[in-house]
Amino acid sequence: MRCCPSSVLQPLRCVRLRPCIRKARSRLPLRIRELFTYISVLVHSLYFNSLTDSDVVFDSVFEPVFLTVDYITRWFGTVFVCLVVFLTSSILAIAYAVLLPLILNTYSPAWIVWHVCYGHWNLIMIAFHYYKAAKTSPGYLPLERNSSPFVSVCKKCIMPKPARTHHCGICNTCILKMDHHCPWLNNCVGHFNHRYFFSFCLFMTLGCVYCSISGRNLFLDAYNALERFKHLDVEKPGVPVTGMGVLLGLVPTGQTSYQTPAPPYTFRDKMIHKSIIYMWVLTSTVGVALGALTFWHAVLISRGETSIERHINKKETKRMANRGRVFRNPYNYGRLNNWKVFLGVEKRSHWVTRVLLPSGHTPYGDGTVMGGCVGRSRMDVQGSDRRATQSKKRGGRNEPLKKERPKWKSQYPMTEGQLRSKRDEFWDTAPAFDGRKEIWDALRAAALAAECNDLELAQAIVDGACITLPHGSLTESYDELGNRYQLPVYTLSPPVNLITESPSETKGSASAQKQAQPPPCRQEFQLRVRLSTGKDVHMAASMADSIGQLKKQLEEQEDIDVSCQRWFFSGKLLTDKTHLQDTKIQKDFMVQVIVNTNTPVVAK
């Protein structure tokens, strides 16, 4: 097969090389230079891509190494688990066979109670959390189709991945809220066993530190004893005497050798001292290594991150910093709240029953909708009506909208017009910074409905947009993807020092505006209105009509009371004083009307 025909080499002759290389190669024959250029193009085509960066090159080069490590870890996972069980069992055997009799014979009753109680409590916590971390499923992608939102598609599983889900090469599947694959557990650390893994690391570190501190003096005594035994073995007092020694009178007559006395220690004493040294060295080494790992995971939990997300967020922070923006972790709710979400603490007693005692409670949500305190209720996943009622009473992750409105005072007295313009400025600029526009529109509609004392409508808007209110107020909320939304108080209620315009001034200004503005020409068109009952209604309207006038017209056509009508367009609630020309409604657009049939009729 020829390397390249002349037709292919012809355009390559125009390839511009670097000046230093071109000078060095100018002395080579033309045929060799053309062949070298063609080979270099082929080599570049093997790895060139518009998305190629240092990470892609690194992963490609070390892919065989990663595959080898994954293969070894997959098949040696059982060996690592057996090694953990063996080492822990050896420490327990030494503690029960050597240390416990020593404690019972030498310590005071108060210290005996402390060591026995704390040691057994720590042992129970280690065994429970290690078993649960190794046997609990980390959380896999559901096989059946569901309506859960996803952020990407796994290139290996070819399945949609929810937020915080990553593919594990060792388990060969996607793990919900994956942290890492732990070979000592022979299991992935994910959404459902992350708490068990961290608790095991924490209590194992505490146990190692406890053994290292309490056994320090025993270690020094055992080490000194073994050194003394070595010197006694070297300096033996007796030496056998034979031959001429008998003639010289080195030993009594009739005795041909000098018998060596028995050593001052036994084999059992030597093994006890070696066991103490083995226990102290092992617990001290594991305590330092595992303590550093536990501290690192504690820092990640305080930040609302996993080990994988730490690297992702670091790169995202640099990328957004280059664009002049600040990256915010959508799953960070503050240090204390992050720990409450991670540990499943819902009330004060849970710090004892769920943290200091063995507890098998499941984490918040099913893992497909992330956000911790903004995820789906764990009670709903389990389908328990009794627990769902309790979750509403306790005021935990998602509370209903409260009736109380925030009270605040402006730095300077403002009029209603100034307040309205300030609100419009916020609602117009807020979607440009963070969050989703449809959520901002829903929050605006809910805030307007709550200000009109229609909490039922505001709650319906919040529930329909899947917005979570941790404190029962619109000041802080989260969407189903974990994005945080904060509303200033001036968008929810007017200030206490609001300047209200008098009716005479209002009428005067209104009449002045009417005199200044020419009466608009009435050009009627057919306005399409869709009721919440599913019926479509056509109304004759003009751009100068107000929503209040159209409500009365709809009442005449469909016999629907004005107080039962809620008009919406483009996700915004239309007030009675709003005109069609202000809403940018055109002929082919449709207006949504929610009909509230539960509104009581008040006699006039």
N, C-alpha and C positions, 0 to 999 in steps of 0.2 A: 504493500500500500504506500503510495507516494505521500510525502509529508504535506505538500501543498502545491496545488497547480498554480500556474502563472496568473490565472485570473483572480485567484484569492490573494496572491502576494502583491499584486499591483497596488491595491489601496493601502497595504501596509508599508509601502515605501515612503508614504507621506507622513508616517508616524513620527512625531517630534520627540526625540530623546533629550535627556538632560545634557547640558553643554559639556560637563566634565566627562560623561560617558561617551558622548558622541565623538569627542576628540580622540579618546583612546581606541574607539572602534573604527575610526575612519581609515585606519591602515588595514583592516580586515577585508577580505574579498566580499564583494556584493552578495554573493550567494549565501555566505555564512551569516552576514548581517540580516538578510531577509529571513533566514531560518530562525535565528535567535529572536527576532521580533515576533515571528509567528508563535513560537513556543511561549514567550512571555505573555502574549495575549491569551493563549490557552490556559496558562497557569492562573492568570488573574480572573478568568471567567469561572474558575472552579469555586472561588470564595467571594467574589464581588457581589454585593447587594446593597440597595439603597438604605437598608436598615442595619447593615453590618456595623458593629461597634466593638469595643474591647471585650465586653461581656460575651458576645456571640463567638468571637474568636477563641476566648478562653474556654468556653463550654465545648466548642468543637474540638479543640486540641485535647482536652482532658476527658472527653466523653468515654474513651476506653477505661480510664481510671475509675470514673464514676460507676460504670457498669460493673467493673470488678468488685468495687466496694459494696455496691448494692447486692451483688450475688453472694458475696461472703457474709454480709450482714443478714441476708434472708435465711441462709442455711445454718448460720451459727447463732441465730437468735435463741434457740433452745439451750445451747451451751452457756450463753451469757446468763440466762435465767437460772440455770442450775448452779452457776458460779456464785450468783448473788445469794441463793438459798444456802449453799455450802458455807460461804464465809460468814453469813449471819448466824447460821446454826453453830459454827465453831465458837463464835463469840458468846453465844448463849450457853453452850456447854461449859466454857471456862467460867462464866459468871455464876452458874449454878453449882458447879463442882468445886471451884476454888474460892471465889470471892464471897459467895453467900455464907458458907460456914465461918469464914474469917470475920465477916461483918457481925454475925450473930454472937461471936465469942468476944469481940473486942469493942464494939461500938455501944453507945448508950441507947436506951430504949427509944428516945426521940429520933436519933439518927437512923435507927433500924427501921422505924415506921416510915421515915422519909424515903430512904433508899428502896424499900420494898414497894411502897405505893407508887412513887414516881417511875421506878424502873419498869414495873408491870404495865402502868398506863402508857408509857412510851412504847413498850413492846407491842401492845395491842394496836396502837395507832399506826405503827410501822407495818405490821402484818396486814391489817385491814386495808390500808390505802395501797399497798403494793399489790395485793390480790385484786382489788377493784381496778387499779390502773392497767394491770396486765390482761384482765378478763373482760373489761367493759369495752364495747365497740366505740371507737372514736367518733363515728358518725359518717355514713356514706351517702352518696347521692341517691335520692329516691328513683326507683326504676319506672314507676308509673308517672304519667304526665300530671303536672300540677300548675297552678297559677302563680307560683312563687317567682319573684323577679330574679333575673340572672344578669351578670355583668360581662361574661365572656363564655366562650366555648372551649372545652379542653381539647387540645390537639391530639391527645393520645386516647382518651376515652370517647371523643366525639360526642360529648354531652354538654348541655348548658351548665355553667358553674355559677352558683350564687356568690355573693360577696364573701370574701375571706376564705374561699375554698381553693385548695391547691392539690396538685397531683403528686402522689408519693410513688417514686420509682421502685421502692422495695415492696410495698404492698400492691403495686400496680393498679391503683385505683385512686379516685379523688376523695379527699378527706375534708369534711366540713370544719372550718376554722382550724386548719392544720397549723400546729406549732413546729413539730419536727417528728422524725421517726426515732424512737429510743430503742437501741439494741438490748439494753438491760431489762426492758419490759417485753421485748419481742412484739411490740405493738406501736402503732402511731399514737401520738398525743394530739387529740383533736377536741371537738366541742364537748363531747360527753365525758371524757376522762381527763381533761386538763386539770381540773381541781384535784383529782386523786393523785396525779403525778406530782403536782407541786406540794401537796400535803405529805406525800411519801418522802420527797427530798427534804422538806423542812423537818419532819420528825426524825428522819434518819440522821440528819445533821445534829439535831439536839441530842440524840442518843449517843452519837460518837463524841461530841463535846463533853457530855456527862461522863462517859467512860474515861475519856482522856484526862479530865480534871480530877475526878475522884480517884483514879488509879495512878496518879503521878507519883506519889510517895511509894506505892507498892512497886512501881516500875523501877525507881531508883534503888530500893532495897533489893529487888531481884537481880538487877544488873550488878550491884556490888557483891552480892552473894555468889553469882557465877564467876566474877573475876577472882574472888577469894578461893573458889573451888579449883580454878585453873592453877593458881599458885600452889595449892596443896598437892595437886597432881604432879607438878614439876618437882617440888621439893619433898620427895618421899624420904622418911627417916631410916628405912632399913635397906641394906644391900646384901645379897647372898654371898657367903664366904665358903670357898672350897679350896682344895689343893693345899698349898703351903700355908694358908691362913690358919689351919688347925695346928701345924707345927710351931708357928710363931705365937700362938696363944691369943689370937684375936677373939676367939669364942671359947666358952667353957668346954672342958673335956667331955667328950661324948656327944657334943652338938656340932654338926657339920655345916649348919646355915643359920642365918639370923632371920626370924620370921617377921614380915612387915605387918604392922597393926592395921585393923580395918579403918577405912576413911571415915571422917567425922560427918558425912552426909550420905543420904541414900539416893537411889535412882528416882524415887518419887519426889524428893525435894528438888532435885535438879529439873525434872519435868514441870513441876509447879512453877518454878521461877521462869523457865522458858515460855510457858503458857502466858504468864503475866506480861512478859516482854512482847510476845506476839500480839496479844490483845491491845496493848497500849500503842504499839507502832501502827497496827492496822487501823484502829479507830482514829488516831491522830491524822494519819494520811488521808483517809476517807473523809474525815471531818473538814479538813482544809479544802480538798478538791470539791466535794459536794456542797460545802458551804459557799464557795465562790459561784457555783452553778445556781444554787438557790437564791443568792443575792441578785444575780443577773435576772432571773425570772421574776423576782419581786419588783425590780425596777421596770421590767416590761409590763407587768400587770398594773403597776401604778400609772403607766402611760396609756393603758388601753391597747397594747400591741401584743403581737406574737413574735416569735423569733424570725419568721419569714417576713412579717410586715415591718420589722425594724429595718431591714435592708431596703425594702421597697419604699418606705416612707423617707428614708434618708436620701435616696436618689430623687424622690419626688420633691423633697424640700429644696434640694440644689436646683432642680429644673425650674421650679416656680420662683426661686430667688433670682435666677438669671432673667426672668421676665418681670421682676419687680413686684411679685406677689408673695403672700405668706401662705404656707401650707398648714392646714388644720386637720388633725386626725378626726374623722367623723365618729369614731368609737371611743373618744376620750371624754369622759363626763366628770373629770376631777378625781383626785386620788382616792378619797374616801368612797365615792360612788363607784369607782372602778372596782375596788375591793369588795364592796357589797354585791355588785353584779357577779363578780367572779366566784365568790364564796356562797352566793345564794342567801345572803342575810336580808331578811325582810322586816325583822323586828329585833329588839335588843336581846331577847332570850336566845335568838339563833346564834349569837356569838358563842354561846356555851353549847347548845344542842347540836349545832351544825359545824362548828369549828373545833372546839376542844373535845368533842366526843365523836365517835364514829357515826357518820350519817351517809345514807345512800340516796339523798335527794338529787333530782336531776337538775341541770342548769336551765336558765330561762330559754324558752323557745325551742324549736326543733332543729335549729342549725341552718335552715335554708333562708331565713330572714334574720339578718344579723343586726346588731345594735345593742345587745345586752338589755338595758332597761327599756329600750324602745322596740324590742322584738315582740314576737307573738307570745301570748301568755302561756306559761307552762301548764297552767290549769286547763286551758282550752285544748292543748295537745293531748292531755291525758283523758279529756272528756268527762271530767268529774264535776257535776253541777254543785256539789257541796263545797268543793274547794274553790270553784269559781265565785261562789257567793262570798266566801271568806276573803278572796283576793280583792273583791270590791270594797269590803268593809275595812280592810287594813290600810287602804290608801297607798298602794305600792307603786307599781310601774306606770299604770295608766288610770288616772282618776277622771271622773266626769267633770264637765265644765262647771265651775262654781259660779254662783250668782253674784258674789261680791265683786265690785269693780274697784280697781286700785285708785286711791286718793293721792293726789299730788298737787304741788303748787309751783307755778311757773316763776322764773326769776323776775319776769316783768309781766304786768297784766296784758293779756292778748284778747283780741276780739274773736268772734266766731270765724270770720273770714281768714284771719291769720292762722288760726288753728287748722282750718280746712286746707289752706295752702301748704302748711307744714306737713300735714298728713299725706297730701298728694305727692309732695316731694319725696317723702320716704317710700311710699308704695311704688313710685316710678323708678327709683334708684336701687331699691333693695335687691331685686332679682339679678342685677348686674354683678353683684359681688359674690354671692354664695347661694346654694340651694337651687331648687327647681321653680320655674315660673308658675306652673300650675298649682304648686303648694302655696306660693305667695298669694295668688289670686284667691285660693280657698280660705287662707287666713284673713285676707281682707274682707271677704264676704262674711266670715264667721264673726270678725270683730264688729262689723257694722250691725249684724243681727243681734249680737250680745248687747251692743249699746242701745238698741231699740227694745231691750228686755224680752227678746224672743230667743230664750235659751234653747228651746226645743229645736228651732231651725239651726242655730249655731252648732249644737251638738250633732245634728244630722250632717251638716257640712263637714265637720271635723271627722266624723266616722266614715263618711263617704270618700274622703281623701286619704284615709288610712293615716291620720295624724295622731300621734300619741302625746298626751299631756301628763308629764310625771307629777306635776303639782296642781293639776286642775285649773290652770290659768293659761291664757294665750301668750303670756310674757315669755314662756319657754316651751318649745315643742319640738318634736322630731317626726321625720317621715319614716316610711318603711325601709328605706335604705340607710338610715342612721344619720342623716343630715340634720343639723341643729338649726333651729329658727328662733330668733329672739326679737320680740316686738317691744318698742319703747312704750311707756305708759301713755304718752299723748295720743297714740293710735287706738287706745282702748277706752279712754274716758277723758272728758274735758277737765281742765284744772279748776281748783276751787276759787281762784281769782279771775275767772273768765268774765270778760266784759260783755254783757248782753245788750243788744241794741233794742231801744224802745220801739213799741209798735208804730208810733207816729213817725219816727225816723225811718223805719222800714218801709212804711207806706209811702213816705215822701221820696225816698230813694227809688222805690219801685216805680212810682208815677213819673219821676224824672227820667228813669231809664226808658219807660214806655214812650214818653214824649220825644226823647232823643232818638230812639230807634224807630224806623218806619215799620208799620205793620207788615209782617211777612206774608207773602202770597201763599195761599193754601193750594198745594198740589197734592192731591190724594193718590194713594197707591194701596195695593192690597198687602197688608201685613200678615205674615204667617205666624201663628201662635200655636205651640204644641203644649197641651195640658199634661200634667203628671199622670192623668188617667189614660193617656195614650191617644187622645182625640186631637186632631188638628183643626184649628179654627182660622178662618180668613176674616180680617177686619179691615174696614176702610179707615185709613189713618193718613196723617200728613206729618212732615218733619217738625212742625211747630207744636204738635200735640204733646202733652205731658203724660207721664205714666199714670198719674191719677185719673186723667180723663179717659185713658184707654181702659183702666180698671172698671170704671163706671160703664163704659160701652160693653165690655165683656160681661158685666153683671146683667145688662139688659139682654144680651144675646143668649147667654148660657145659664142664666139664673144662678150665678156664683157670687156670693157676698164679697164685697171689696176687702173686708178684713181677712178673708180666707185666701187671698191671692198673694203670691210672692213671685215677682217677675225677675228673671235672670237673663243676662246676655253676656256671652264670652266669659262665663265664670264670675260675673259681678252682679251683685244685688242692685236692682234699679229702684230708687226711691220715688215717691209720688211726685216730687218737684222736678225730677229729671225729664228733659225733653228728648225726643228722638234725635234731634239734630246734634245733641251732645254725646250720644252713644255711638255714632257712626254706623247706625243700622241702615242697610240698603234693602232694595226691594226683594232680592232673592234670599235674604237671611231669615233665620227663624229664631223666635224668642221663646224661651222656656218659661212656663208658668207652673209653679208648684201650688197645688190646691190642698189646703189644710182643712180636712173635713171635721177635725176634732175641736176646732175653735168654737167656744161658746158664743151664742148670740146674745148680746146685751140689749135690752129694750130701751129705746130712747124715750 
